[in-house]
Amino acid sequence: MTTTNFRCGTVALLGRPNVGKSTLMNYIIGIKVAIVTPKPQTTRHRILGIHSDEDTQMIFVDTPGIHKGEQQLNRNMVRVAYAAAAEADVLAIMQDCTQPLDRGTRALIERFADGRLTQPRIHVLNKIDRANKDKLLPRLQLMQQLDPEAKAYIPISARKGKQVDALLRELTLHLPEREAMYDLDSFTDQSQRQLAAEYVREQVFLSMHQEIPFQTAVDIEQFVDVGHGKIEIEAVILVGSERHKPMLIGRGGESMKRMGIQAREGLEELLGCKINLKLWVKVDPNWFNNPGKLFDLGLDG
């Protein structure tokens, strides 16, 4: 792409956990490149979603929710989010407008408004389809008070796509003029192997309750294209405690079977081929504080 008026740049999606960053990116890209669950800390590492048209390429960086945590994994996740912000061309700072503006969200907004980063900032108030309409205007006015130098304050519904076109138009205004960084038909930089691990982990998060999802990770031990439109995958679900293993497996292996079916069906739709998926469970105590294991899993920040 050599058009002189072509715009291309990175947009960091930033915010607290569960404000809809992954949902927004998936809606814009049109493909589920980031897994989505109702549980916090679903996104653990930087994920790229690439949106291209004739005049623009937006490279969205979906980041882990910014939160406090004592484990090394949590600290790594927050470091990834701030590093993505530092490297981006535009900052899209998201919040859930159905929830009161809590101390953590306010502190996050004030941190980005304090001048340490000079990129254009756009505040995105998500979930307007569920919000009290009478409270939306006061919330927008509060954002203008907290960050008067921001370029825009845009209410949207990422789930239903409301006002997303307006957000895209605003983002385009602040992208630099330069050539595309990726092929125009690319939609992510994740490998099929990485996507497989994420799709399996999504099912763990959706199926399990309480602390179990946050003490699990997925390691792809085998990913082989055997030809004839078929891929064979062997994935290990790491758990941090022996007592979690039978919960994941379920009576007669039913939980594991159900998670495997859901992950396989999602991968077949994404990759357009038949998937033979085998899942195992392995206990690895304190993996989430082990720098070597976090490095192996791509979670070293």
C-alpha positions as CSV (number, residue, x, y, z in Angstrom):
1,M,0.0,0.0,0.0
2,T,1.6,3.2,-1.2
3,T,-1.3,5.7,-1.2
4,T,0.0,8.9,0.4
5,N,-3.3,9.6,2.2
6,F,-3.4,6.1,3.7
7,R,-3.6,6.1,7.5
8,C,-2.2,3.4,9.7
9,G,-1.5,3.1,13.4
10,T,-2.0,1.3,16.6
11,V,-4.9,1.8,19.0
12,A,-4.4,0.6,22.6
13,L,-7.6,-0.6,24.2
14,L,-7.2,0.2,27.9
15,G,-9.3,-0.1,31.0
16,R,-10.2,-2.0,34.1
17,P,-11.2,-5.7,33.8
18,N,-14.5,-6.5,32.1
19,V,-15.2,-3.2,30.5
20,G,-15.6,-4.8,27.0
21,K,-12.3,-4.3,25.3
22,S,-12.2,-7.7,23.8
23,T,-15.8,-7.5,22.8
24,L,-15.2,-4.2,21.0
25,M,-12.2,-5.5,19.1
26,N,-14.0,-8.7,18.0
27,Y,-16.9,-6.6,16.8
28,I,-14.7,-4.3,14.7
29,I,-12.6,-7.2,13.3
30,G,-15.6,-9.3,12.6
31,I,-13.8,-12.4,13.9
32,K,-13.3,-13.7,17.5
33,V,-9.6,-13.0,17.9
34,A,-9.9,-12.4,21.6
35,I,-11.7,-14.7,23.9
36,V,-14.5,-13.2,26.0
37,T,-16.0,-14.4,29.3
38,P,-17.8,-12.6,32.2
39,K,-14.8,-13.2,34.5
40,P,-12.1,-10.7,35.1
41,Q,-8.5,-11.4,33.9
42,T,-9.8,-13.3,30.8
43,T,-7.3,-11.3,28.6
44,R,-3.8,-12.1,29.9
45,H,-1.5,-10.8,27.2
46,R,-1.4,-8.3,24.3
47,I,-3.6,-9.4,21.4
48,L,-3.6,-7.7,18.0
49,G,-6.7,-7.3,15.9
50,I,-6.2,-5.7,12.5
51,H,-9.0,-3.7,10.8
52,S,-8.3,-2.6,7.2
53,D,-10.2,-0.8,4.5
54,E,-9.2,1.1,1.4
55,D,-7.9,4.1,3.3
56,T,-7.0,2.9,6.8
57,Q,-5.4,0.2,8.8
58,M,-6.2,0.2,12.5
59,I,-4.1,-2.2,14.6
60,F,-6.0,-2.6,17.8
61,V,-4.1,-3.8,20.9
62,D,-6.4,-5.6,23.3
63,T,-4.7,-5.4,26.7
64,P,-5.3,-7.1,30.1
65,G,-7.5,-5.2,32.4
66,I,-5.5,-3.0,34.7
67,H,-5.9,-4.2,38.3
68,K,-4.0,-5.0,41.4
69,G,-2.7,-8.5,42.2
70,E,-0.1,-10.1,44.3
71,Q,0.9,-12.9,41.9
72,Q,3.7,-12.5,39.3
73,L,1.1,-13.2,36.6
74,N,-1.0,-10.3,37.7
75,R,2.0,-7.9,37.8
76,N,3.0,-9.1,34.3
77,M,-0.5,-8.5,32.9
78,V,-0.6,-4.9,34.2
79,R,2.9,-4.2,32.8
80,V,1.8,-5.5,29.4
81,A,-1.1,-3.0,29.4
82,Y,1.0,0.0,30.3
83,A,3.7,-1.0,27.7
84,A,1.0,-1.2,25.0
85,A,-0.2,2.3,26.0
86,A,3.4,3.7,25.8
87,E,3.9,2.2,22.3
88,A,0.5,3.1,20.7
89,D,-0.4,5.9,18.4
90,V,-3.9,6.4,20.0
91,L,-5.2,5.5,23.4
92,A,-8.8,4.3,23.7
93,I,-9.6,4.3,27.5
94,M,-12.7,2.3,28.1
95,Q,-15.1,2.1,31.0
96,D,-18.4,0.4,31.9
97,C,-20.9,3.2,32.2
98,T,-23.4,0.9,33.9
99,Q,-21.2,0.9,36.9
100,P,-20.5,3.8,39.2
101,L,-17.1,5.5,38.6
102,D,-15.0,3.6,41.2
103,R,-11.7,4.7,42.7
104,G,-9.7,2.4,40.4
105,T,-11.3,3.7,37.2
106,R,-10.9,7.3,38.3
107,A,-7.2,6.7,39.2
108,L,-6.6,5.1,35.8
109,I,-8.2,8.0,33.9
110,E,-6.2,10.5,36.0
111,R,-3.0,8.6,35.4
112,F,-3.4,8.8,31.6
113,A,-4.4,12.4,31.8
114,D,-1.3,13.5,33.8
115,G,0.9,14.2,30.8
116,R,3.2,11.2,31.1
117,L,1.9,10.0,27.7
118,T,1.3,12.4,24.9
119,Q,-0.7,10.3,22.5
120,P,-4.3,11.4,21.6
121,R,-6.8,10.0,24.2
122,I,-10.4,9.0,23.5
123,H,-12.6,8.0,26.3
124,V,-15.0,5.2,25.4
125,L,-18.1,4.7,27.6
126,N,-19.3,1.2,26.9
127,K,-22.5,-0.8,27.5
128,I,-24.9,2.1,26.8
129,D,-27.5,-0.5,25.8
130,R,-27.7,-1.4,29.5
131,A,-27.1,2.0,31.1
132,N,-29.5,4.4,32.7
133,K,-29.9,7.0,30.1
134,D,-30.4,9.8,32.6
135,K,-27.0,9.2,34.1
136,L,-25.1,9.1,30.7
137,L,-24.8,12.9,30.2
138,P,-23.5,13.5,33.7
139,R,-21.0,10.7,33.2
140,L,-19.7,12.3,30.0
141,Q,-19.4,15.7,31.7
142,L,-17.4,14.1,34.5
143,M,-15.0,12.6,31.9
144,Q,-14.5,16.0,30.4
145,Q,-13.7,17.3,33.9
146,L,-11.2,14.5,34.7
147,D,-9.5,14.7,31.3
148,P,-10.2,17.9,29.6
149,E,-7.4,17.4,27.1
150,A,-8.9,14.2,25.6
151,K,-9.9,14.4,22.0
152,A,-13.3,12.8,22.3
153,Y,-15.8,11.1,24.8
154,I,-17.8,8.5,22.9
155,P,-20.6,6.4,24.4
156,I,-21.0,3.0,22.6
157,S,-22.3,-0.5,22.9
158,A,-19.6,-2.9,21.8
159,R,-22.0,-5.9,22.1
160,K,-24.6,-4.4,19.8
161,G,-22.3,-2.2,17.7
162,K,-24.0,1.1,18.6
163,Q,-21.9,4.2,17.9
164,V,-18.9,2.0,17.0
165,D,-18.8,3.6,13.5
166,A,-18.5,7.0,15.2
167,L,-15.7,5.7,17.3
168,L,-13.9,4.4,14.2
169,R,-14.2,7.8,12.5
170,E,-12.8,9.6,15.5
171,L,-9.9,7.1,15.8
172,T,-9.1,7.5,12.1
173,L,-8.6,11.3,12.5
174,H,-5.7,10.7,14.9
175,L,-3.8,8.0,13.0
176,P,-0.6,8.9,11.3
177,E,-0.3,9.0,7.5
178,R,1.8,6.0,6.6
179,E,1.7,2.7,4.7
180,A,0.0,-0.4,6.0
181,M,2.0,-2.4,8.5
182,Y,0.2,-5.7,7.7
183,D,-1.3,-7.3,4.7
184,L,-4.8,-5.9,4.2
185,D,-6.4,-9.4,4.6
186,S,-4.7,-10.0,8.0
187,F,-6.9,-9.9,11.0
188,T,-4.4,-10.8,13.8
189,D,-0.8,-11.6,14.5
190,Q,-1.6,-14.6,16.7
191,S,-0.6,-18.0,15.4
192,Q,-3.1,-20.8,15.1
193,R,-1.3,-22.5,18.0
194,Q,-1.9,-19.4,20.2
195,L,-5.5,-19.2,19.1
196,A,-6.1,-22.8,20.0
197,A,-4.7,-22.3,23.5
198,E,-7.0,-19.3,24.0
199,Y,-10.1,-21.1,22.8
200,V,-9.5,-23.9,25.2
201,R,-8.9,-21.5,28.1
202,E,-12.1,-19.6,27.2
203,Q,-14.0,-22.8,27.9
204,V,-12.2,-23.4,31.2
205,F,-13.2,-19.8,32.3
206,L,-16.8,-20.4,31.2
207,S,-17.2,-23.8,32.8
208,M,-15.4,-23.4,36.1
209,H,-16.3,-21.2,39.1
210,Q,-14.6,-19.3,41.9
211,E,-10.8,-19.3,41.9
212,I,-10.3,-22.2,39.5
213,P,-10.1,-20.2,36.2
214,F,-7.5,-17.8,37.6
215,Q,-5.2,-20.7,38.6
216,T,-5.4,-22.4,35.2
217,A,-3.4,-22.0,31.9
218,V,-3.3,-23.9,28.7
219,D,-0.1,-25.2,27.1
220,I,-0.3,-26.6,23.5
221,E,2.0,-29.6,23.5
222,Q,1.2,-30.7,19.9
223,F,-0.3,-28.8,16.9
224,V,0.1,-30.8,13.7
225,D,-1.5,-30.2,10.3
226,V,-2.0,-33.8,9.1
227,G,-3.3,-32.8,5.8
228,H,-6.7,-33.4,4.1
229,G,-8.1,-30.4,6.0
230,K,-7.5,-31.7,9.5
231,I,-5.4,-30.5,12.4
232,E,-4.5,-32.6,15.5
233,I,-4.1,-30.7,18.8
234,E,-3.0,-31.9,22.2
235,A,-3.5,-29.3,25.0
236,V,-2.6,-29.5,28.6
237,I,-4.6,-27.5,31.1
238,L,-2.3,-26.5,34.0
239,V,-3.9,-26.2,37.4
240,G,-2.3,-24.8,40.6
241,S,-3.8,-27.2,43.0
242,E,-4.4,-31.0,43.2
243,R,-7.9,-30.4,44.4
244,H,-8.8,-28.5,41.2
245,K,-8.0,-31.5,38.9
246,P,-11.1,-33.6,39.5
247,M,-13.3,-30.4,39.3
248,L,-11.9,-29.8,35.8
249,I,-12.3,-33.4,34.7
250,G,-15.7,-33.8,36.1
251,R,-17.6,-37.0,36.9
252,G,-16.7,-39.6,34.3
253,G,-14.8,-36.9,32.4
254,E,-17.9,-35.1,31.5
255,S,-16.6,-31.6,32.2
256,M,-13.5,-32.1,30.2
257,K,-15.5,-33.6,27.3
258,R,-17.9,-30.6,27.2
259,M,-15.0,-28.1,27.2
260,G,-13.3,-30.0,24.5
261,I,-16.4,-30.1,22.3
262,Q,-17.0,-26.3,22.7
263,A,-13.4,-25.4,22.0
264,R,-13.2,-27.7,19.0
265,E,-16.3,-26.3,17.4
266,G,-15.1,-22.8,17.9
267,L,-11.7,-23.6,16.3
268,E,-13.2,-25.4,13.4
269,E,-15.3,-22.3,12.6
270,L,-12.3,-20.0,13.0
271,L,-9.8,-22.1,11.1
272,G,-12.2,-23.7,8.5
273,C,-11.0,-27.2,9.0
274,K,-11.6,-30.4,11.0
275,I,-10.0,-30.4,14.5
276,N,-9.0,-33.4,16.5
277,L,-8.6,-32.0,20.0
278,K,-7.3,-33.9,23.0
279,L,-7.2,-32.3,26.5
280,W,-5.2,-33.3,29.6
281,V,-5.0,-31.9,33.1
282,K,-1.6,-31.4,34.8
283,V,-1.0,-30.1,38.3
284,D,1.8,-27.5,38.5
285,P,1.7,-25.7,41.9
286,N,2.5,-22.0,41.8
287,W,2.9,-21.9,38.1
288,F,1.5,-18.3,38.1
289,N,4.5,-17.2,40.2
290,N,7.2,-19.2,38.3
291,P,9.1,-16.8,35.9
292,G,10.3,-19.7,33.8
293,K,6.8,-21.2,33.3
294,L,5.3,-17.7,32.6
295,F,7.9,-17.2,29.9
296,D,7.1,-20.6,28.4
297,L,3.4,-19.7,28.3
298,G,4.1,-16.2,26.8
299,L,2.9,-14.5,30.0
300,D,6.2,-13.0,31.1
301,G,5.1,-9.5,30.3
